[in-house]
Amino acid sequence: MEQKEEIKPQTNSLESKENPKSFLIFIVVALLVLGLSAGVYLGTKKEQNPQAPQEQKKEQASFNSISKHTLVFGYWDSNSSHINAVDLNSGVIQEVAVLSSNIKKVTVVSPQKLILINQTDSRDHGKEIASYDLGSKLTSPLVPASSGFGIDDYVSSPGKRFLATWEVIPGGSSLLGGKSRVYSVDLQNPEVKNLIYDETFSAGVPVHYPVAVLDNGEIFLDTFEANTTAGWANGMSVSNFTGQDKKVLSSMLSGTYGTQPTLSPDGKYLAFAGYDGSLGSGIFSVAQNENFRQAILSPNTVEILDTNTKQRIRLPKLSGLNRYPNVAWDHASGNVIYSLISKNSANNGVYLYDISKSDFKRLRSSKEGEQNDYSVISTLSNNNLLSGIKDPSSSSLGNLGEKYASSFSEISVYDYALEKRTLIGVNQSLIQYLTVLQNNYFKDAREIGRIDTSKGADREKNQLQLQTFVLKPSLEPKRIEQQTLPICRNLAAEQCNSLLGTNFDSDQKGKTSNNQYNACFNQQFKELRATQGACSDSPLYLYGQEGQRIEIKIETDISSSNINYNGNYNVVLGKKGAIISGGREVDNISFDYVSALRRLPRLEYGKTVRSQDLSLILEEFGKKLGLNDREINDLILSLEGKISSPYVFVSFYDEVASKAILPISFNPAPDIYKNIVFFLKPLDAPLVSVAPQFPEVPQRQGFTAVEVSYIIDN
C-alpha cells in the first residue's frame, strides 16, 4: 500500500543535557582546525561598492567575451546568503537572489525559480524545502520536514520535477539511535510525500541515502553505516517513485565500488570509482590501514551504471594500477571528470573522460611554475577551464552549492593551450560555486556590476576597498559527515600507503623521505580537506577525590586515543590530577574527534589584539567567563607558538554551542558543568568587531566539571 503522510511543519531545537555531580574536571581541547571551526571570512558590503553608470558603460564597451556560459555563485554577508550570476559572454554580474543566512543547497530550477533547504538549525538540518521566485523575490514553503525530523539533503531529477529527500532525527549527539527517512516528492503535487525508507540508525546496520532521482521518478540509493570511519558505498538499491517496488542492485554490491555514485546531467548514467577485487575482497577491512574497507582504499576503476539497464560499464583505457579517489560529472561537457593518483607522481592530476570517444585527456589548470594552486571547477570549451583557488581557511567551507565544499578566493578562466589566465573579479572575497549554465540565462535578473579582469596590485587594491569583517559559522564536517567521514589526513595516508606499499603514519603528512608518497598524500589530502571534515585533538584533564571511579562517554566520533576506548572510558582518579586506566597512569586522556555540530552558531562579537597580547586577552576573557588561574594558565601555555600572525581575533561560543561541539557525559554527573570553546583567527591586519557580552558565572560547588577548548582558524 502506498505510504503517504499529511505534512505538518515542526520546529527543532538544540537541546542541552544537564548532569548532577561532585568533583572538578578540567578539559583543554586544542582544535587546530583543518575542517573544523566556526569562522571568519571576508565578505562585502554593497554600500561600499558604488559603481557609476558611466564606469559600467565603459567596461561593457571594452569587455571581450570569455565564454558562452553563465557562472552561478553564492556568498554570505553578515545577515544574508546571496546568489549571483556572472555572464562570461557579456561580463555582466547579476543579482539572482538575496536569501536568509539559515539556508543551504540552492538549486537553479529555471531562469525564474530556485529551490533550497530553508530554516536550518545548528546541525544544518532544515525545516523545509522552499522555492524562491526571481520575479516576486519571495521565498515560499514547498516541502516541510516530517514532524520531529530535519531535512539534511535532497537530490533533484534532471528536469527538476521530482525530488528525493533525506530526513533525520539524530540520536543525541551522533546518528546512532536516531531515525532516517527517505521520501519522494513530485513538485507538481508537493503536498504528498511518499515514504521510501523509514529506518533506525544502529551499529553495523546500513541505512539508505538518496543519490539520484530520474525524470521517470525512479530513485537510486546508496547505503552507509552511521558513525563508522568510512561507512559509505555499502551497496545500492533502486525504488519506484511510490516506494512500493524496491530492489537491491546486484551489480552494485558492497565491496565493488568506493565512491558515492553521481548522476549525469541527462540522467542516463551514474558515475563512480569501482574496485575490481584484484587486492582481495572489497568488503574486507584492512587492519593495518585503520580498518578502511579495501574498496574505499583502492578504487582502481572508473565506471558508469546505465540507469535503464542497471548494468555497469568500466571505462576502457584506464589502468587498474592507478587509484581514482574522486569521480563526478562535468556538467558543461556532460563527460566524466576524475582525479588520479599513481605510483608515477607525474601522472597525478585531474582528467576528463569523453564517453563517446572512449578517450581521456588531462586537465591542467595552471602552467608549470605558477605559484598559486588552482583547482579545476568545470570545462567551458575545448581549451578553456573554469578554475579557482580554494581558500584553506576552515571557515570558508560553504553549503550553498550541491555539496559542502571550500569557497574560492579567486576564480579565473584558464586557456591551457595558450597558457593564458583571465581573472573573473566579481567583487567578493570568497565565493561558493553553484553551477555553470548557458550564457544570458537570467534574462530578467538585476545587473549589479561588471567583471573585473584587472590583475595584480590593481585588482588587490580594488578588492581591499570591498573587504569587511564578517563572522560566519563553519560547516564541519559537511553533509556527508552524517554518514561519518574519517579524518581526511588518515584516509589520504592510507590510500597512498595502499597504492605505494608504504606504511607511513598520517601524522607525518607529506613530509616523509619518500617523494612518491609525499606527492600522493599532498594531492589527496588537498582534495579531501576541501570536501570532507577533519577531526581535532582533545586532552582531557580530571581532578577530584582520589580513588573516585568515573565513566566518561564522548558523544561523537573519536580516534587515536592514548588509552583504551570501547564506547566509553572507565577510569580512576589518582593523586594530583592523575588518571588511571587499565593499570596505566596518564596525565590526561587525549583523542582526536569530529565535532558533533556541522554548522556552528554565528559569532558576532570578539576582540582583535596584537599576537603578543594574546595571553592578556585570554586572561581577561577567562576571568570574566569564570575560569580559575590554573585553567587560564594551561590555556595560555597550550597556545604558545601556535599563532605567528601580527594580529589575532579572539572570541568564544556560548555554553549551549560549546557543549554541543564536544558533547561529553559523565557518570556520576557533576553538579556544575561549564564548557567554553574559544575561537581564534590569525590576521595580518586589525579588524573591527562588536565587544562581547559575558554571561553570569555560577558559583562552583560540589562536583564541578570545566571544559575549556579553542579553535584556531588558519
Secondary structure, DSSP 8 states (H G I E B T S, - for coil): ---EE-----------------S-EEEEEEEE-SS---EEEEEE-GGG----HHHHHHHHHH-----SEEEEEEEE-SSEEEEEEEETTT-EEEEEEEEESSEEEEEEEETTEEEEEEEE-TTS-EEEEEEEETTTTEEEEEEE--TT-EEEEEEE-TTSSEEEEEEEEEETTEEEEEEEEEEEEETTSTT-EEEEEEEE-BTTB-EEEEEEE-TT--EEEEEE-TTSSS---SEEEEE-TTSSSEEEEEEEETTSB-S--EE-TTSSEEEEEE--STTS-TT-EEGGGTTEEHHHH---EEEEEETTT--EEE-TT--TTSB---EEEETTTTEEEEEEB-SSGGG-EEEEEETTTTEEEE---S-TT-SS--EEEEE-SSSEEEEEEE---GGGEE-SSSS-EE-EEEEEEEETTTTEEEE-B-S-SSBEEEEEEETT--TTSEEEEE-B---HHHHHHHHHTTEEEEEE--B-S-GGGGG----HHHHHHHHHHHHHT----GGGTT-SS-HHHHHHHHHHHHHHHHHS---EEEEEEE-SSTT-EEEEEESS-EE--SS--SSSEEEEE-GGG-EEETTEEES-EEEEE--S-SB-------EEEEGGGHHHHHHHHHHHTT--HHHHHHHHHHTTTS--SSEEEEEE--HHHHHHHS-EEEES--SEEEEEEEEEEEESS----------------SSEEEEEEEEE--
